[in-house]
């Protein structure tokens, strides 16, 4: 009887720790999204900033390269960083993404952006909840989703030269399916990577930042795909 009570208490303790950790992950992800959105809106409303960023074709390219570099740097080197460094890199990445995302506010109507964001938020929340609560092991999804991701990246690059409307829509709808799947998959993996007993430590914060980055990337890529589908650009 005592063993059963102890086992139940242990399970409850693990569940509570995982819940606390995931709340931290979601909070950091939300902070990153808020920074990106705020920066994007500010730049889109500033003629000076818009001129600086988009007045020279090289600047957006440099910003994109910098964003990719920061993602690789944080993902590969987080264990060697302090918690404050990891946090700074994540927030810097979110801010730089906001600079490039300002183009969205200039290309699409506010109603389209709002609708795409709400649909993305609802879809993301549903799939993340599924990934968190399901007892099914989603590990098998990993290789399939990764191959699909590589496929849409290659197809997107090819279509930059082909300008094929059909390929554009194939990539868009395939992208929605892939990032919907990645949201559930990543949520489960992030939940599992939490080390019980790490609460309040540097390692705990870095794990939360890394998890937030993964979900942040899933969210913004899903948002971009939804924005393509909904259209409604200013032209």
Backbone torsions as a table, in degrees:
resi	resn	phi	psi	omega
1	UNK	NA	-45.5	-179.6
2	UNK	-65.3	-37.2	178.6
3	UNK	-64.6	-38.4	179.1
4	UNK	-66.0	-42.2	178.8
5	UNK	-64.2	-42.2	179.8
6	UNK	-64.0	-41.0	-179.8
7	UNK	-64.7	-42.4	179.4
8	UNK	-63.7	-41.9	179.0
9	UNK	-63.8	-38.4	179.4
10	UNK	-65.5	-43.1	179.0
11	UNK	-62.8	-43.0	178.9
12	UNK	-63.6	-38.0	179.9
13	UNK	-65.8	-42.6	178.2
14	UNK	-63.8	-43.7	179.8
15	UNK	-61.6	-41.5	179.4
16	UNK	-65.6	-39.6	178.7
17	UNK	-66.5	-41.6	178.5
18	UNK	-65.2	-39.1	178.9
19	UNK	-64.3	-43.7	178.9
20	UNK	-60.9	-42.8	-179.0
21	UNK	-64.2	-44.6	-179.2
22	UNK	-66.0	-34.9	175.9
23	UNK	-61.1	-41.8	177.6
24	UNK	-62.4	-43.2	178.4
25	UNK	-60.4	-48.5	-179.5
26	UNK	-63.8	-36.3	178.9
27	UNK	-64.0	-44.5	178.5
28	UNK	-66.6	-39.9	177.9
29	UNK	-61.2	-44.4	179.7
30	UNK	-63.2	-39.5	177.5
31	UNK	-62.2	-41.6	178.3
32	UNK	-63.7	-44.1	179.0
33	UNK	-64.6	-40.1	179.4
34	UNK	-64.1	-41.1	178.3
35	UNK	-64.8	-43.2	178.6
36	UNK	-61.8	-48.7	-179.3
37	UNK	-63.8	-43.2	180.0
38	UNK	-64.3	-43.2	179.0
39	UNK	-65.4	-42.1	-179.8
40	UNK	-62.1	-43.9	-179.1
41	UNK	-66.4	-43.4	-179.2
42	UNK	-60.1	-48.1	-178.4
43	UNK	-63.8	-40.3	-178.6
44	UNK	-65.0	-23.4	-179.3
45	UNK	-94.2	-4.8	-177.9
46	UNK	-109.5	114.4	179.9
47	UNK	-63.3	-36.5	-179.1
48	UNK	-64.3	-49.1	-179.5
49	UNK	-65.3	-39.2	179.0
50	UNK	-62.6	-41.5	179.3
51	UNK	-65.7	-39.8	-179.3
52	UNK	-64.7	-45.2	-174.3
53	UNK	-78.6	-43.8	-173.1
54	UNK	-105.3	-0.4	178.6
55	UNK	-77.8	-15.6	178.5
56	UNK	-127.7	121.2	-175.4
57	UNK	-61.2	-21.2	-177.5
58	UNK	-75.8	-33.0	-175.4
59	UNK	-59.0	-50.7	178.2
60	UNK	-58.9	-36.6	178.7
61	UNK	-64.7	-44.0	178.6
62	UNK	-61.5	-41.5	-179.8
63	UNK	-63.2	-43.6	179.4
64	UNK	-63.6	-43.7	178.4
65	UNK	-62.1	-41.2	179.0
66	UNK	-62.8	-40.5	179.3
67	UNK	-63.5	-45.5	178.9
68	UNK	-61.7	-42.1	179.2
69	UNK	-61.9	-40.4	-179.7
70	UNK	-67.4	-38.8	177.9
71	UNK	-62.6	-46.1	179.2
72	UNK	-63.7	-43.9	-178.7
73	UNK	-60.9	-45.9	-178.9
74	UNK	-69.7	-43.6	-177.7
75	UNK	-65.2	-41.3	-175.2
76	UNK	-86.2	-27.6	-172.6
77	UNK	-114.5	11.2	-174.8
78	UNK	-60.5	-32.8	-178.1
79	UNK	-66.9	-25.2	-178.9
80	UNK	-91.6	-6.9	-178.6
81	UNK	-91.6	161.1	167.9
82	UNK	-82.4	166.0	179.6
83	UNK	-61.9	-38.6	-179.3
84	UNK	-68.4	-36.2	177.1
85	UNK	-65.8	-45.5	179.0
86	UNK	-60.6	-42.1	178.6
87	UNK	-63.2	-43.4	180.0
88	UNK	-62.7	-42.1	179.9
89	UNK	-65.1	-42.8	179.4
90	UNK	-61.9	-46.7	-178.9
91	UNK	-68.5	-34.7	175.8
92	UNK	-63.5	-42.7	177.9
93	UNK	-61.0	-45.6	-179.8
94	UNK	-62.1	-38.2	178.9
95	UNK	-67.3	-43.9	178.3
96	UNK	-63.8	-37.5	176.9
97	UNK	-62.0	-37.4	176.9
98	UNK	-61.1	-36.2	178.6
99	UNK	-61.8	-45.5	-179.9
100	UNK	-74.5	-32.2	-180.0
101	UNK	-71.7	-11.4	178.0
102	UNK	-60.5	-25.7	178.1
103	UNK	-61.6	-28.1	179.6
104	UNK	-63.0	-41.6	-179.4
105	UNK	-68.0	-22.4	178.5
106	UNK	-89.7	-19.9	-176.2
107	UNK	-99.4	-26.7	-175.9
108	UNK	-121.4	154.7	177.6
109	UNK	-71.9	156.0	179.9
110	UNK	-60.6	-39.5	-178.9
111	UNK	-65.0	-38.1	178.7
112	UNK	-66.9	-44.4	178.9
113	UNK	-61.5	-44.0	179.9
114	UNK	-63.3	-45.5	180.0
115	UNK	-62.5	-44.6	179.8
116	UNK	-63.1	-39.4	179.5
117	UNK	-65.3	-43.8	-178.4
118	UNK	-66.2	-42.4	178.2
119	UNK	-64.3	-42.2	178.2
120	UNK	-62.4	-45.6	-179.0
121	UNK	-61.2	-42.5	179.5
122	UNK	-66.3	-44.2	179.2
123	UNK	-65.0	-44.3	179.7
124	UNK	-61.0	-46.8	-178.3
125	UNK	-61.4	-41.8	-179.9
126	UNK	-63.3	-47.5	-177.1
127	UNK	-73.1	-33.5	177.2
128	UNK	-68.3	-38.6	176.9
129	UNK	-63.2	-40.9	177.7
130	UNK	-62.4	-46.0	-179.8
131	UNK	-62.7	-32.8	-178.8
132	UNK	-76.1	-37.3	-171.6
133	UNK	-98.1	-22.6	-174.9
134	UNK	-65.5	144.7	175.4
135	UNK	-89.1	-9.4	-179.3
136	UNK	-74.5	135.6	177.1
137	UNK	-77.4	117.5	-177.3
138	UNK	-92.7	9.9	-178.2
139	UNK	-55.9	-35.5	-178.6
140	UNK	-63.8	-19.5	179.3
141	UNK	-73.1	-25.5	-170.1
142	UNK	-53.5	-55.9	-176.5
143	UNK	-64.9	-39.4	179.4
144	UNK	-62.7	-46.5	-178.8
145	UNK	-67.2	-38.0	179.6
146	UNK	-64.8	-44.3	178.4
147	UNK	-63.2	-39.3	177.7
148	UNK	-63.9	-39.2	179.1
149	UNK	-63.8	-45.5	177.3
150	UNK	-60.5	-39.3	-179.7
151	UNK	-62.2	-44.6	-177.9
152	UNK	-73.0	-28.8	176.0
153	UNK	-65.7	-46.3	179.2
154	UNK	-63.6	-44.2	-179.4
155	UNK	-63.4	-36.8	179.1
156	UNK	-65.7	-41.4	178.1
157	UNK	-64.5	-44.7	179.0
158	UNK	-60.0	-40.6	-176.5
159	UNK	-73.4	-13.8	173.8
160	UNK	-64.1	-24.1	179.8
161	UNK	-102.1	-32.5	-177.2
162	UNK	-82.2	-33.7	-177.5
163	UNK	55.3	45.8	-178.9
164	UNK	-91.5	117.4	178.2
165	UNK	-59.2	-39.1	-178.8
166	UNK	-62.9	-46.5	179.3
167	UNK	-65.5	-35.3	177.6
168	UNK	-56.9	-46.8	-177.3
169	UNK	-75.1	-31.9	175.2
170	UNK	-62.0	-46.8	179.3
171	UNK	-62.6	-40.8	-177.9
172	UNK	-63.4	-52.3	-177.7
173	UNK	-70.7	-34.5	175.1
174	UNK	-65.3	-37.8	178.4
175	UNK	-62.1	-40.2	177.5
176	UNK	-59.8	-48.9	-179.5
177	UNK	-61.2	-41.8	-177.6
178	UNK	-66.9	-45.3	-177.8
179	UNK	-75.8	-26.0	171.3
180	UNK	-64.6	-46.3	177.9
181	UNK	-64.4	-41.6	179.9
182	UNK	-63.9	-32.1	178.8
183	UNK	-61.4	-47.1	178.3
184	UNK	-67.2	-45.4	-178.6
185	UNK	-61.0	-49.7	-178.2
186	UNK	-65.0	-37.7	178.9
187	UNK	-60.2	-45.1	178.8
188	UNK	-63.7	-43.2	-179.2
189	UNK	-66.2	-37.9	178.2
190	UNK	-66.1	-42.1	177.4
191	UNK	-59.0	-40.7	-177.0
192	UNK	-75.6	-24.4	-176.1
193	UNK	-80.6	-10.6	177.7
194	UNK	-64.6	129.1	178.6
195	UNK	-93.1	116.3	-177.9
196	UNK	-62.9	133.0	179.1
197	UNK	96.3	1.1	-178.6
198	UNK	-90.5	1.4	-173.7
199	UNK	-51.4	128.5	176.1
200	UNK	84.7	-1.8	-178.5
201	UNK	-91.6	167.1	176.0
202	UNK	-60.3	-40.7	-179.1
203	UNK	-61.9	-39.8	-179.9
204	UNK	-61.8	-44.9	179.6
205	UNK	-63.9	-42.9	-179.7
206	UNK	-65.4	-38.3	176.5
207	UNK	-62.1	-42.1	-179.8
208	UNK	-65.5	-40.2	178.9
209	UNK	-64.5	-43.6	179.7
210	UNK	-64.6	-40.7	177.1
211	UNK	-64.9	-40.5	178.9
212	UNK	-62.4	-38.9	178.6
213	UNK	-61.6	-43.9	-179.0
214	UNK	-62.8	-45.9	-179.6
215	UNK	-71.4	-34.2	176.1
216	UNK	-59.3	-46.4	179.8
217	UNK	-63.2	-40.5	176.9
218	UNK	-61.0	-43.3	-176.2
219	UNK	-65.8	-50.8	-173.9
220	UNK	-69.0	-33.1	177.6
221	UNK	-70.9	-38.3	175.1
222	UNK	-64.3	-40.1	177.7
223	UNK	-60.3	-43.5	179.8
224	UNK	-63.2	-38.7	178.5
225	UNK	-66.9	-42.0	177.9
226	UNK	-63.7	-37.6	179.7
227	UNK	-64.2	-39.2	176.4
228	UNK	-61.1	-43.4	-177.2
229	UNK	-66.0	-41.8	-175.9
230	UNK	-76.7	-23.5	177.0
231	UNK	60.0	-135.0	177.9
232	UNK	74.7	32.5	178.4
233	UNK	-71.5	166.2	-173.0
234	UNK	-70.6	-15.9	178.4
235	UNK	-79.9	NA	NA
